[in-house]
């Protein structure tokens, strides 16, 4: 159907990009998602001849992989408005939520790598922006076999429990860190990733709070991959385990090496909030796709001698579906609009305005960590690190990011169930798009933090 657009100040340039994303989504992403979903062996879905790589290459050809990367590295951040980014990712989520998330997360290590003090790590971001063949794929290696939700709760006071510690550890020896452990089969892009944002345990006495963050290439000795995960929903989205056995990484690959600097403060909550807000944007657009499929079905099918679209009970259901989907969508857009990467954010503006800011930020992080290494036994330094009282803006916003993800995923799942009630036995066919969307929506309620865990983490701030 034709939807009313609340964004009335959309430029011609943004409209053109939105249209390009829509065409890419419906002509390339949607058909590929359907094809990949039906492949029985997930290893075949990532094979060299798979249509997955056509999707990634077209995504790179359109330059969408550069949207969150700064111009100093060849990216388009600031050159393309935050509004355009929202509308582009919405179109991709409408086409296929799993592939949209896979393409989006493929740039995460390179985005964070721009903050590194290491020229080698920063150069990966430049190479990623120039990569039109999808030779460089990133992932967010956070979940572990024993820790999925625990990593979300690590951004709360519960993360200080010394009985719950990261499975993957990093032990410093000289100018290197030795990594041992594994990340779970739920890591997005896990078996196709060339680089990753890797969460590691640095000080297990601090529980999950004692973690750090590395930007790691996966061609190092000792890194291996598990099999691609065979799963219920979002089958086009590659996931798989990453194993580390005595993997040596130079100290410069550690982005955050102070235990506790990531968890329970604005950095951790900001990253989780950003991921959740993006998920909310993608899945709320999937909810709209479910409504559209149901509307089309009601127009084309009859029951008991009359068209479904003429039956009052069905019409009431359709209106309620529309109302619910549009409410979730508007909330997702509002949250994403005010994200730390949005145009109104002063930090983002500063980063865009000053080319050298990224070098300064990286060197500042490195300097802070060097001082910590030197004076970490000082009572004053311990107090600063353990106090965890960052600026409240990002933390307050992250609650909305979590709420956006929870609302969008619950909405999509409930709407898919409603669509199945309306379509009846036709909805059970694997040729019906809603059958796939139901499985995808249910999976989304677990990814990026189980919804209940996100609610508990957000409630801690609400009650503070």
C-alpha positions as a Markdown table, in Angstrom:
| # | Residue | x | y | z |
|---|---|---|---|---|
| 1 | Unk | 0.0 | 0.0 | 0.0 |
| 2 | Unk | 1.0 | 3.6 | -0.3 |
| 3 | Unk | 2.1 | 4.9 | 3.2 |
| 4 | Unk | 2.0 | 8.4 | 4.4 |
| 5 | Unk | 5.5 | 9.6 | 5.0 |
| 6 | Unk | 5.9 | 11.7 | 8.1 |
| 7 | Unk | 9.3 | 12.9 | 7.0 |
| 8 | Unk | 8.2 | 15.8 | 4.8 |
| 9 | Unk | 11.6 | 17.4 | 4.5 |
| 10 | Unk | 13.3 | 14.7 | 2.5 |
| 11 | Unk | 15.6 | 16.0 | -0.1 |
| 12 | Unk | 15.7 | 14.8 | -3.7 |
| 13 | Unk | 19.1 | 13.2 | -3.1 |
| 14 | Unk | 17.7 | 11.3 | -0.1 |
| 15 | Unk | 14.6 | 10.2 | -2.1 |
| 16 | Unk | 16.9 | 8.9 | -4.9 |
| 17 | Unk | 19.0 | 6.9 | -2.4 |
| 18 | Unk | 15.8 | 5.5 | -0.8 |
| 19 | Unk | 14.6 | 4.5 | -4.3 |
| 20 | Unk | 17.9 | 2.8 | -5.1 |
| 21 | Unk | 17.7 | 0.9 | -1.8 |
| 22 | Unk | 14.1 | -0.1 | -2.5 |
| 23 | Unk | 15.0 | -1.5 | -6.0 |
| 24 | Unk | 18.1 | -3.2 | -4.6 |
| 25 | Unk | 15.9 | -4.7 | -1.8 |
| 26 | Unk | 13.1 | -6.0 | -3.9 |
| 27 | Unk | 15.0 | -7.0 | -7.0 |
| 28 | Unk | 18.1 | -8.5 | -5.3 |
| 29 | Unk | 17.8 | -8.9 | -1.6 |
| 30 | Unk | 14.3 | -10.3 | -1.3 |
| 31 | Unk | 14.7 | -13.0 | -4.0 |
| 32 | Unk | 18.1 | -14.0 | -2.6 |
| 33 | Unk | 16.7 | -14.2 | 0.9 |
| 34 | Unk | 14.0 | -16.6 | -0.3 |
| 35 | Unk | 16.5 | -18.7 | -2.2 |
| 36 | Unk | 19.0 | -18.9 | 0.7 |
| 37 | Unk | 16.2 | -19.7 | 3.2 |
| 38 | Unk | 15.4 | -22.9 | 1.3 |
| 39 | Unk | 18.9 | -24.2 | 1.1 |
| 40 | Unk | 19.1 | -27.2 | 3.3 |
| 41 | Unk | 22.8 | -27.2 | 4.1 |
| 42 | Unk | 23.9 | -23.8 | 5.4 |
| 43 | Unk | 27.4 | -24.4 | 4.1 |
| 44 | Unk | 26.0 | -24.2 | 0.6 |
| 45 | Unk | 24.5 | -20.8 | 1.4 |
| 46 | Unk | 28.0 | -19.3 | 1.8 |
| 47 | Unk | 29.7 | -21.3 | -1.0 |
| 48 | Unk | 31.5 | -19.3 | -3.7 |
| 49 | Unk | 28.7 | -19.6 | -6.2 |
| 50 | Unk | 26.0 | -18.6 | -3.7 |
| 51 | Unk | 23.7 | -15.7 | -4.5 |
| 52 | Unk | 24.8 | -14.3 | -1.0 |
| 53 | Unk | 27.9 | -12.8 | -2.6 |
| 54 | Unk | 25.8 | -11.1 | -5.3 |
| 55 | Unk | 23.9 | -9.4 | -2.5 |
| 56 | Unk | 27.1 | -8.3 | -0.8 |
| 57 | Unk | 28.8 | -7.1 | -4.0 |
| 58 | Unk | 25.7 | -5.1 | -5.0 |
| 59 | Unk | 25.6 | -3.6 | -1.5 |
| 60 | Unk | 29.2 | -2.5 | -1.9 |
| 61 | Unk | 28.7 | -1.3 | -5.4 |
| 62 | Unk | 25.9 | 1.1 | -4.2 |
| 63 | Unk | 28.3 | 2.3 | -1.5 |
| 64 | Unk | 26.0 | 1.5 | 1.3 |
| 65 | Unk | 28.8 | -0.1 | 3.3 |
| 66 | Unk | 30.4 | 3.3 | 3.6 |
| 67 | Unk | 27.4 | 5.0 | 5.3 |
| 68 | Unk | 28.8 | 4.9 | 8.9 |
| 69 | Unk | 32.5 | 5.3 | 8.0 |
| 70 | Unk | 34.0 | 8.8 | 8.3 |
| 71 | Unk | 35.2 | 10.7 | 5.1 |
| 72 | Unk | 38.8 | 10.6 | 6.4 |
| 73 | Unk | 38.7 | 6.9 | 5.7 |
| 74 | Unk | 36.8 | 7.0 | 2.4 |
| 75 | Unk | 33.4 | 6.7 | 4.0 |
| 76 | Unk | 30.2 | 8.8 | 3.6 |
| 77 | Unk | 29.4 | 9.7 | 7.2 |
| 78 | Unk | 28.2 | 13.3 | 7.1 |
| 79 | Unk | 28.0 | 13.3 | 3.4 |
| 80 | Unk | 24.9 | 11.2 | 3.6 |
| 81 | Unk | 22.4 | 12.3 | 6.2 |
| 82 | Unk | 21.3 | 10.2 | 9.1 |
| 83 | Unk | 17.8 | 10.4 | 7.7 |
| 84 | Unk | 19.0 | 8.8 | 4.4 |
| 85 | Unk | 20.7 | 6.1 | 6.4 |
| 86 | Unk | 17.5 | 5.3 | 8.2 |
| 87 | Unk | 15.5 | 5.1 | 5.1 |
| 88 | Unk | 18.0 | 2.9 | 3.3 |
| 89 | Unk | 18.3 | 0.4 | 6.1 |
| 90 | Unk | 14.5 | 0.4 | 6.4 |
| 91 | Unk | 14.2 | -0.7 | 2.8 |
| 92 | Unk | 16.7 | -3.4 | 3.3 |
| 93 | Unk | 14.9 | -4.7 | 6.4 |
| 94 | Unk | 11.6 | -4.7 | 4.5 |
| 95 | Unk | 13.3 | -6.9 | 1.8 |
| 96 | Unk | 15.0 | -9.4 | 4.2 |
| 97 | Unk | 15.7 | -8.7 | 7.9 |
| 98 | Unk | 18.5 | -11.3 | 8.1 |
| 99 | Unk | 20.5 | -10.1 | 5.1 |
| 100 | Unk | 20.0 | -6.5 | 6.2 |
| 101 | Unk | 21.6 | -7.2 | 9.5 |
| 102 | Unk | 24.4 | -9.2 | 8.0 |
| 103 | Unk | 25.3 | -6.4 | 5.6 |
| 104 | Unk | 25.1 | -3.8 | 8.3 |
| 105 | Unk | 27.3 | -5.7 | 10.9 |
| 106 | Unk | 29.9 | -6.4 | 8.2 |
| 107 | Unk | 31.3 | -3.0 | 8.8 |
| 108 | Unk | 31.4 | -2.9 | 12.6 |
| 109 | Unk | 35.1 | -3.8 | 13.2 |
| 110 | Unk | 36.2 | -1.1 | 10.7 |
| 111 | Unk | 34.0 | 1.6 | 12.2 |
| 112 | Unk | 35.4 | 1.0 | 15.6 |
| 113 | Unk | 38.8 | 0.6 | 14.1 |
| 114 | Unk | 38.8 | 4.2 | 13.1 |
| 115 | Unk | 39.3 | 5.0 | 16.8 |
| 116 | Unk | 42.4 | 2.9 | 17.1 |
| 117 | Unk | 45.8 | 4.5 | 17.8 |
| 118 | Unk | 47.3 | 1.9 | 15.4 |
| 119 | Unk | 47.8 | 2.9 | 11.8 |
| 120 | Unk | 47.5 | -0.7 | 10.7 |
| 121 | Unk | 44.0 | -1.0 | 12.3 |
| 122 | Unk | 42.9 | 2.3 | 10.9 |
| 123 | Unk | 44.1 | 1.2 | 7.4 |
| 124 | Unk | 41.7 | -1.7 | 7.6 |
| 125 | Unk | 38.8 | 0.8 | 7.6 |
| 126 | Unk | 40.2 | 2.4 | 4.5 |
| 127 | Unk | 40.6 | -0.9 | 2.8 |
| 128 | Unk | 37.0 | -1.8 | 3.7 |
| 129 | Unk | 35.7 | 1.3 | 2.1 |
| 130 | Unk | 37.5 | 0.5 | -1.1 |
| 131 | Unk | 36.4 | -3.1 | -1.1 |
| 132 | Unk | 33.8 | -3.6 | -3.8 |
| 133 | Unk | 34.1 | -7.4 | -4.0 |
| 134 | Unk | 33.2 | -8.1 | -0.4 |
| 135 | Unk | 36.6 | -9.6 | 0.4 |
| 136 | Unk | 36.5 | -8.0 | 3.9 |
| 137 | Unk | 33.6 | -9.0 | 6.1 |
| 138 | Unk | 33.3 | -8.0 | 9.7 |
| 139 | Unk | 31.4 | -9.5 | 12.7 |
| 140 | Unk | 30.6 | -8.6 | 16.3 |
| 141 | Unk | 32.1 | -11.6 | 18.3 |
| 142 | Unk | 30.4 | -11.1 | 21.7 |
| 143 | Unk | 28.2 | -14.1 | 22.5 |
| 144 | Unk | 29.8 | -17.3 | 23.9 |
| 145 | Unk | 28.5 | -20.9 | 24.5 |
| 146 | Unk | 28.0 | -20.1 | 28.2 |
| 147 | Unk | 27.2 | -16.4 | 27.8 |
| 148 | Unk | 24.6 | -14.8 | 25.5 |
| 149 | Unk | 22.4 | -12.8 | 27.8 |
| 150 | Unk | 25.2 | -12.5 | 30.3 |
| 151 | Unk | 26.9 | -10.0 | 28.0 |
| 152 | Unk | 23.8 | -7.8 | 28.0 |
| 153 | Unk | 23.6 | -8.0 | 31.8 |
| 154 | Unk | 27.3 | -7.1 | 31.9 |
| 155 | Unk | 26.2 | -3.5 | 31.3 |
| 156 | Unk | 24.4 | -3.6 | 34.6 |
| 157 | Unk | 25.6 | -4.1 | 38.2 |
| 158 | Unk | 25.0 | -7.8 | 37.8 |
| 159 | Unk | 28.0 | -7.9 | 35.5 |
| 160 | Unk | 30.3 | -7.6 | 38.5 |
| 161 | Unk | 29.6 | -11.2 | 39.7 |
| 162 | Unk | 33.0 | -13.0 | 39.8 |
| 163 | Unk | 31.2 | -16.3 | 39.3 |
| 164 | Unk | 30.1 | -15.3 | 35.8 |
| 165 | Unk | 33.1 | -14.6 | 33.7 |
| 166 | Unk | 33.9 | -14.4 | 29.9 |
| 167 | Unk | 34.8 | -17.7 | 28.2 |
| 168 | Unk | 37.3 | -16.1 | 25.9 |
| 169 | Unk | 40.3 | -14.7 | 27.8 |
| 170 | Unk | 43.2 | -12.5 | 26.8 |
| 171 | Unk | 46.4 | -12.7 | 28.9 |
| 172 | Unk | 49.1 | -10.1 | 28.3 |
| 173 | Unk | 52.6 | -11.4 | 27.7 |
| 174 | Unk | 55.1 | -8.7 | 26.8 |
| 175 | Unk | 53.7 | -6.7 | 23.9 |
| 176 | Unk | 51.2 | -9.4 | 23.0 |
| 177 | Unk | 47.9 | -10.8 | 24.2 |
| 178 | Unk | 47.2 | -14.6 | 24.1 |
| 179 | Unk | 43.6 | -15.4 | 23.4 |
| 180 | Unk | 42.0 | -18.7 | 24.4 |
| 181 | Unk | 38.4 | -19.7 | 24.3 |
| 182 | Unk | 35.5 | -19.5 | 21.8 |
| 183 | Unk | 32.6 | -17.5 | 20.6 |
| 184 | Unk | 29.3 | -19.2 | 20.1 |
| 185 | Unk | 27.6 | -20.4 | 17.0 |
| 186 | Unk | 25.3 | -17.4 | 17.2 |
| 187 | Unk | 27.9 | -14.9 | 16.0 |
| 188 | Unk | 26.5 | -13.0 | 13.0 |
| 189 | Unk | 28.8 | -13.5 | 9.9 |
| 190 | Unk | 30.8 | -15.8 | 12.1 |
| 191 | Unk | 32.0 | -18.3 | 9.5 |
| 192 | Unk | 32.5 | -15.7 | 6.7 |
| 193 | Unk | 34.1 | -12.9 | 8.7 |
| 194 | Unk | 37.6 | -11.8 | 8.0 |
| 195 | Unk | 37.8 | -9.4 | 11.0 |
| 196 | Unk | 35.8 | -9.0 | 14.2 |
| 197 | Unk | 35.1 | -6.8 | 17.2 |
| 198 | Unk | 36.1 | -9.4 | 19.9 |
| 199 | Unk | 35.1 | -9.2 | 23.5 |
| 200 | Unk | 37.6 | -10.8 | 25.8 |
| 201 | Unk | 38.1 | -11.4 | 29.5 |
| 202 | Unk | 41.0 | -9.4 | 31.0 |
| 203 | Unk | 40.4 | -9.6 | 34.7 |
| 204 | Unk | 38.2 | -12.5 | 35.7 |
| 205 | Unk | 38.0 | -11.3 | 39.3 |
| 206 | Unk | 35.7 | -8.5 | 38.1 |
| 207 | Unk | 33.3 | -10.9 | 36.4 |
| 208 | Unk | 31.9 | -9.7 | 33.0 |
| 209 | Unk | 33.0 | -6.2 | 34.0 |
| 210 | Unk | 36.6 | -7.3 | 33.7 |
| 211 | Unk | 36.4 | -7.5 | 29.9 |
| 212 | Unk | 38.1 | -5.7 | 27.1 |
| 213 | Unk | 37.7 | -5.1 | 23.4 |
| 214 | Unk | 40.0 | -6.2 | 20.5 |
| 215 | Unk | 39.8 | -5.5 | 16.8 |
| 216 | Unk | 41.1 | -8.8 | 15.4 |
| 217 | Unk | 41.8 | -10.3 | 11.9 |
| 218 | Unk | 40.9 | -13.9 | 11.7 |
| 219 | Unk | 43.7 | -15.1 | 9.5 |
| 220 | Unk | 46.0 | -15.4 | 12.5 |
| 221 | Unk | 47.4 | -18.8 | 13.6 |
| 222 | Unk | 45.1 | -20.5 | 16.1 |
| 223 | Unk | 41.9 | -19.0 | 14.8 |
| 224 | Unk | 39.4 | -21.5 | 13.4 |
| 225 | Unk | 35.7 | -21.5 | 12.5 |
| 226 | Unk | 32.8 | -23.8 | 13.3 |
| 227 | Unk | 30.2 | -25.0 | 10.9 |
| 228 | Unk | 27.5 | -22.5 | 9.7 |
| 229 | Unk | 24.6 | -22.6 | 12.1 |
| 230 | Unk | 21.5 | -24.6 | 10.8 |
| 231 | Unk | 18.6 | -22.7 | 12.4 |
| 232 | Unk | 14.9 | -22.0 | 12.5 |
| 233 | Unk | 14.8 | -18.4 | 11.2 |
| 234 | Unk | 16.9 | -15.8 | 9.4 |
| 235 | Unk | 18.6 | -18.7 | 7.6 |
| 236 | Unk | 20.1 | -16.3 | 5.0 |
| 237 | Unk | 22.0 | -14.6 | 7.9 |
| 238 | Unk | 25.3 | -16.5 | 8.3 |
| 239 | Unk | 26.1 | -17.4 | 11.9 |
| 240 | Unk | 28.8 | -19.6 | 13.3 |
| 241 | Unk | 31.4 | -20.2 | 16.1 |
| 242 | Unk | 34.9 | -18.7 | 16.2 |
| 243 | Unk | 37.5 | -20.6 | 18.2 |
| 244 | Unk | 40.8 | -19.1 | 19.6 |
| 245 | Unk | 43.6 | -21.5 | 20.6 |
| 246 | Unk | 46.7 | -19.7 | 21.8 |
| 247 | Unk | 46.1 | -16.9 | 19.4 |
| 248 | Unk | 48.7 | -14.1 | 19.6 |
| 249 | Unk | 47.6 | -10.6 | 18.8 |
| 250 | Unk | 49.8 | -7.5 | 19.2 |
| 251 | Unk | 48.9 | -5.1 | 21.9 |
| 252 | Unk | 47.9 | -2.5 | 19.3 |
| 253 | Unk | 44.9 | -4.7 | 18.3 |
| 254 | Unk | 43.4 | -4.1 | 21.7 |
| 255 | Unk | 41.0 | -1.2 | 21.4 |
| 256 | Unk | 40.0 | -1.2 | 25.1 |
| 257 | Unk | 42.4 | -3.0 | 27.5 |
| 258 | Unk | 41.4 | -1.5 | 30.8 |
| 259 | Unk | 39.1 | -4.1 | 32.6 |
| 260 | Unk | 35.7 | -2.5 | 33.0 |
| 261 | Unk | 36.2 | 0.3 | 30.5 |
| 262 | Unk | 33.6 | -1.3 | 28.2 |
| 263 | Unk | 31.1 | -2.8 | 30.6 |
| 264 | Unk | 28.8 | -0.9 | 33.0 |
| 265 | Unk | 29.5 | 2.5 | 31.4 |
| 266 | Unk | 28.6 | 4.7 | 28.4 |
| 267 | Unk | 30.8 | 2.8 | 25.9 |
| 268 | Unk | 29.2 | -0.6 | 26.5 |
| 269 | Unk | 25.6 | 0.8 | 26.8 |
| 270 | Unk | 26.2 | 3.0 | 23.8 |
| 271 | Unk | 27.3 | 0.1 | 21.6 |
| 272 | Unk | 24.4 | -2.1 | 22.8 |
| 273 | Unk | 22.0 | 0.7 | 22.3 |
| 274 | Unk | 23.2 | 1.4 | 18.7 |
| 275 | Unk | 22.9 | -2.3 | 17.8 |
| 276 | Unk | 19.4 | -2.5 | 19.3 |
| 277 | Unk | 18.2 | 0.7 | 17.6 |
| 278 | Unk | 19.4 | -0.6 | 14.2 |
| 279 | Unk | 17.7 | -3.9 | 14.9 |
| 280 | Unk | 14.5 | -2.0 | 15.8 |
| 281 | Unk | 14.7 | -0.1 | 12.5 |
| 282 | Unk | 15.2 | -3.2 | 10.4 |
| 283 | Unk | 12.6 | -5.4 | 12.1 |
| 284 | Unk | 9.9 | -2.7 | 12.3 |
| 285 | Unk | 10.1 | -2.5 | 8.5 |
| 286 | Unk | 9.7 | -6.3 | 8.4 |
| 287 | Unk | 6.5 | -5.7 | 10.4 |
| 288 | Unk | 5.3 | -3.4 | 7.7 |
| 289 | Unk | 6.2 | -6.1 | 5.1 |
| 290 | Unk | 4.0 | -8.6 | 7.0 |
| 291 | Unk | 1.1 | -6.1 | 6.9 |
| 292 | Unk | 1.5 | -5.6 | 3.2 |
| 293 | Unk | 1.5 | -9.3 | 2.5 |
| 294 | Unk | -1.6 | -9.8 | 4.5 |
| 295 | Unk | -3.4 | -6.8 | 2.8 |
| 296 | Unk | -2.6 | -8.3 | -0.6 |
| 297 | Unk | -3.8 | -11.7 | 0.5 |
| 298 | Unk | -7.1 | -10.3 | 1.8 |
| 299 | Unk | -7.7 | -8.5 | -1.5 |
| 300 | Unk | -7.1 | -11.6 | -3.6 |
| 301 | Unk | -8.8 | -14.4 | -1.6 |
| 302 | Unk | -12.3 | -15.3 | -0.5 |
| 303 | Unk | -13.9 | -17.3 | 2.2 |
| 304 | Unk | -17.5 | -18.5 | 2.7 |
| 305 | Unk | -18.5 | -16.9 | -0.6 |
| 306 | Unk | -17.2 | -13.4 | 0.0 |
| 307 | Unk | -13.8 | -11.7 | -0.4 |
| 308 | Unk | -11.8 | -11.5 | 2.8 |
| 309 | Unk | -11.4 | -7.8 | 2.3 |
| 310 | Unk | -15.2 | -7.4 | 2.6 |
| 311 | Unk | -15.5 | -9.2 | 5.9 |
| 312 | Unk | -15.8 | -6.9 | 8.9 |
| 313 | Unk | -13.8 | -9.1 | 11.3 |
| 314 | Unk | -10.9 | -9.3 | 8.8 |
| 315 | Unk | -11.0 | -5.6 | 8.1 |
| 316 | Unk | -10.8 | -4.8 | 11.8 |
| 317 | Unk | -7.8 | -7.2 | 12.1 |
| 318 | Unk | -6.1 | -5.5 | 9.1 |
| 319 | Unk | -6.5 | -2.0 | 10.6 |
| 320 | Unk | -5.2 | -3.1 | 14.0 |
| 321 | Unk | -2.2 | -4.7 | 12.2 |
| 322 | Unk | -1.5 | -1.5 | 10.3 |
| 323 | Unk | -1.9 | 0.6 | 13.4 |
| 324 | Unk | 0.5 | -1.6 | 15.4 |
| 325 | Unk | 3.2 | -1.8 | 12.7 |
| 326 | Unk | 3.2 | 1.9 | 12.0 |
| 327 | Unk | 3.5 | 2.7 | 15.7 |
| 328 | Unk | 6.5 | 0.5 | 16.1 |
| 329 | Unk | 8.0 | 2.0 | 12.9 |
| 330 | Unk | 7.6 | 5.6 | 14.0 |
| 331 | Unk | 9.2 | 4.8 | 17.4 |
| 332 | Unk | 12.1 | 3.0 | 15.7 |
| 333 | Unk | 12.7 | 6.0 | 13.5 |
| 334 | Unk | 12.5 | 8.5 | 16.4 |
| 335 | Unk | 15.0 | 6.5 | 18.4 |
| 336 | Unk | 17.4 | 6.1 | 15.5 |
| 337 | Unk | 17.1 | 9.8 | 14.7 |
| 338 | Unk | 18.6 | 10.7 | 18.0 |
| 339 | Unk | 21.3 | 8.0 | 18.1 |
| 340 | Unk | 24.9 | 9.0 | 18.9 |
| 341 | Unk | 25.6 | 8.6 | 15.1 |
| 342 | Unk | 22.7 | 10.9 | 14.2 |
| 343 | Unk | 23.1 | 14.4 | 12.8 |
| 344 | Unk | 21.9 | 16.2 | 16.0 |
| 345 | Unk | 24.6 | 14.6 | 18.1 |
| 346 | Unk | 27.5 | 17.0 | 18.9 |
| 347 | Unk | 30.1 | 14.3 | 19.2 |
| 348 | Unk | 29.3 | 13.0 | 15.7 |
| 349 | Unk | 29.5 | 16.6 | 14.4 |
| 350 | Unk | 32.9 | 17.1 | 16.0 |
| 351 | Unk | 34.2 | 13.9 | 14.5 |
| 352 | Unk | 33.0 | 14.9 | 11.1 |
| 353 | Unk | 34.4 | 18.4 | 11.3 |
| 354 | Unk | 37.9 | 17.6 | 12.4 |
| 355 | Unk | 39.8 | 15.1 | 10.3 |
| 356 | Unk | 42.4 | 14.5 | 13.0 |
| 357 | Unk | 39.8 | 13.8 | 15.7 |
| 358 | Unk | 39.9 | 10.1 | 15.1 |
| 359 | Unk | 43.7 | 10.0 | 15.5 |
| 360 | Unk | 43.4 | 12.2 | 18.6 |
| 361 | Unk | 40.6 | 9.9 | 20.0 |
| 362 | Unk | 42.6 | 6.8 | 19.4 |
| 363 | Unk | 45.8 | 8.2 | 20.9 |
| 364 | Unk | 43.8 | 9.5 | 23.9 |
| 365 | Unk | 42.4 | 6.0 | 24.5 |
| 366 | Unk | 45.9 | 4.5 | 24.2 |
| 367 | Unk | 47.4 | 7.1 | 26.5 |
| 368 | Unk | 44.7 | 6.5 | 29.1 |
| 369 | Unk | 45.3 | 2.8 | 28.9 |
| 370 | Unk | 49.1 | 3.2 | 29.2 |
| 371 | Unk | 48.6 | 5.3 | 32.3 |
| 372 | Unk | 46.3 | 2.6 | 33.7 |
| 373 | Unk | 49.0 | 0.0 | 33.1 |
| 374 | Unk | 51.5 | 2.1 | 34.9 |
| 375 | Unk | 49.4 | 3.3 | 37.9 |
| 376 | Unk | 46.7 | 0.6 | 38.1 |
| 377 | Unk | 47.7 | -0.2 | 41.7 |
| 378 | Unk | 47.0 | 3.4 | 42.7 |
| 379 | Unk | 43.9 | 3.8 | 44.9 |
| 380 | Unk | 42.9 | 6.9 | 42.9 |
| 381 | Unk | 43.1 | 5.1 | 39.5 |
| 382 | Unk | 41.2 | 2.1 | 40.9 |
| 383 | Unk | 38.5 | 4.5 | 42.2 |
| 384 | Unk | 38.2 | 6.2 | 38.8 |
| 385 | Unk | 37.8 | 2.9 | 36.8 |
| 386 | Unk | 35.4 | 1.4 | 39.3 |
| 387 | Unk | 33.2 | 4.4 | 39.8 |
| 388 | Unk | 31.5 | 4.1 | 36.5 |
| 389 | Unk | 29.8 | 7.5 | 36.4 |
| 390 | Unk | 30.0 | 8.5 | 32.7 |
| 391 | Unk | 27.8 | 11.2 | 31.1 |
| 392 | Unk | 24.2 | 10.1 | 31.2 |
| 393 | Unk | 23.2 | 11.1 | 27.7 |
| 394 | Unk | 24.3 | 7.9 | 25.9 |
| 395 | Unk | 23.1 | 5.7 | 28.7 |
| 396 | Unk | 19.7 | 7.4 | 28.7 |
| 397 | Unk | 19.4 | 7.1 | 25.0 |
| 398 | Unk | 20.5 | 3.4 | 25.1 |
| 399 | Unk | 17.3 | 2.6 | 27.0 |
| 400 | Unk | 15.3 | 3.8 | 24.0 |
| 401 | Unk | 17.5 | 1.6 | 21.7 |
| 402 | Unk | 16.7 | -1.4 | 23.8 |
| 403 | Unk | 13.0 | -0.5 | 23.8 |
| 404 | Unk | 13.0 | 0.0 | 20.0 |
| 405 | Unk | 14.4 | -3.5 | 19.5 |
| 406 | Unk | 12.0 | -5.2 | 21.9 |
| 407 | Unk | 9.0 | -3.4 | 20.5 |
| 408 | Unk | 9.9 | -4.0 | 16.9 |
| 409 | Unk | 10.6 | -7.7 | 17.3 |
| 410 | Unk | 7.5 | -8.4 | 19.4 |
| 411 | Unk | 5.4 | -6.5 | 17.0 |
| 412 | Unk | 6.7 | -8.4 | 13.9 |
| 413 | Unk | 6.2 | -11.7 | 15.6 |
| 414 | Unk | 2.7 | -10.9 | 16.8 |
| 415 | Unk | 1.7 | -9.5 | 13.4 |
| 416 | Unk | 3.1 | -12.7 | 11.7 |
| 417 | Unk | 0.9 | -14.8 | 14.0 |
| 418 | Unk | -2.1 | -12.6 | 13.1 |
| 419 | Unk | -1.3 | -13.0 | 9.4 |
| 420 | Unk | -1.3 | -16.7 | 9.8 |
| 421 | Unk | -4.7 | -16.6 | 11.5 |
| 422 | Unk | -6.1 | -14.7 | 8.5 |
| 423 | Unk | -4.4 | -16.8 | 5.8 |
| 424 | Unk | -5.2 | -20.1 | 7.4 |
| 425 | Unk | -3.6 | -23.2 | 5.8 |
| 426 | Unk | -2.1 | -21.1 | 2.9 |
| 427 | Unk | 0.2 | -19.5 | 5.4 |
| 428 | Unk | 1.8 | -22.9 | 6.2 |
| 429 | Unk | 3.3 | -23.2 | 2.7 |
| 430 | Unk | 7.0 | -22.4 | 2.4 |
| 431 | Unk | 6.1 | -20.5 | -0.7 |
| 432 | Unk | 4.2 | -18.0 | 1.4 |
| 433 | Unk | 6.5 | -15.1 | 2.5 |
| 434 | Unk | 4.8 | -14.8 | 5.9 |
| 435 | Unk | 5.8 | -18.3 | 6.8 |
| 436 | Unk | 9.5 | -17.2 | 6.6 |
| 437 | Unk | 8.8 | -13.9 | 8.2 |
| 438 | Unk | 7.3 | -15.6 | 11.3 |
| 439 | Unk | 10.4 | -17.7 | 11.7 |
| 440 | Unk | 12.6 | -14.6 | 11.2 |
| 441 | Unk | 10.7 | -12.5 | 13.6 |
| 442 | Unk | 10.8 | -15.1 | 16.4 |
| 443 | Unk | 14.6 | -15.4 | 15.9 |
| 444 | Unk | 14.9 | -11.6 | 16.2 |
| 445 | Unk | 13.4 | -11.7 | 19.7 |
| 446 | Unk | 16.6 | -13.6 | 20.8 |
| 447 | Unk | 19.3 | -11.9 | 18.7 |
| 448 | Unk | 21.1 | -8.8 | 20.0 |
| 449 | Unk | 20.0 | -9.7 | 23.5 |
| 450 | Unk | 16.9 | -11.8 | 24.6 |
| 451 | Unk | 14.1 | -9.3 | 24.9 |
| 452 | Unk | 13.5 | -10.0 | 28.6 |
| 453 | Unk | 17.2 | -9.5 | 29.4 |
| 454 | Unk | 17.2 | -6.1 | 27.6 |
| 455 | Unk | 14.1 | -5.1 | 29.6 |
| 456 | Unk | 15.9 | -6.0 | 32.8 |
| 457 | Unk | 19.0 | -4.1 | 31.8 |
| 458 | Unk | 17.0 | -1.0 | 30.9 |
| 459 | Unk | 14.9 | -1.2 | 34.0 |
| 460 | Unk | 18.0 | -0.7 | 36.2 |
| 461 | Unk | 18.5 | 2.8 | 34.7 |
| 462 | Unk | 14.7 | 3.5 | 35.0 |
| 463 | Unk | 14.8 | 2.7 | 38.7 |
| 464 | Unk | 18.1 | 4.5 | 39.4 |
